[in-house]
Amino acid sequence: SCASAADLIVTVSGIPDTRGDVRCAVFRSADGFPMQAARATLLRQPAQTANLEFRFEGLAPGRYAVAVAHDRNVNGK
């Protein structure tokens, strides 16, 4: 059988406040993990204290690493 692309849904909880945004990055390899977002597929949403859901669509089969950051002052760090 053939492996096909799939979606990955990452649910983030426990954000302490609504300042800035939350970034979720999926890395295909260890190269650049966890801080070099340029080497990842990156999604962002405004911060909120309720759960956030990030959907990465059409990922090829394989192993991935996920990094999440709350960027309170939206400086990219």
ChimeraX attribute file (.defattr): number of C-alpha atoms within 10 A of each C-alpha:
attribute: neighborCount
match mode: 1-to-1
recipient: residues
	/A:1	3
	/A:2	4
	/A:3	8
	/A:4	9
	/A:5	12
	/A:6	12
	/A:7	12
	/A:8	14
	/A:9	11
	/A:10	16
	/A:11	11
	/A:12	17
	/A:13	12
	/A:14	10
	/A:15	17
	/A:16	11
	/A:17	13
	/A:18	14
	/A:19	16
	/A:20	16
	/A:21	20
	/A:22	22
	/A:23	21
	/A:24	23
	/A:25	25
	/A:26	22
	/A:27	21
	/A:28	18
	/A:29	13
	/A:30	10
	/A:31	11
	/A:32	13
	/A:33	17
	/A:34	17
	/A:35	14
	/A:36	12
	/A:37	18
	/A:38	10
	/A:39	17
	/A:40	21
	/A:41	13
	/A:42	17
	/A:43	15
	/A:44	16
	/A:45	14
	/A:46	15
	/A:47	20
	/A:48	17
	/A:49	13
	/A:50	13
	/A:51	11
	/A:52	17
	/A:53	13
	/A:54	18
	/A:55	12
	/A:56	17
	/A:57	11
	/A:58	11
	/A:59	14
	/A:60	13
	/A:61	11
	/A:62	9
	/A:63	8
	/A:64	13
	/A:65	13
	/A:66	15
	/A:67	15
	/A:68	17
	/A:69	17
	/A:70	22
	/A:71	17
	/A:72	16
	/A:73	10
	/A:74	13
	/A:75	8
	/A:76	11
	/A:77	10
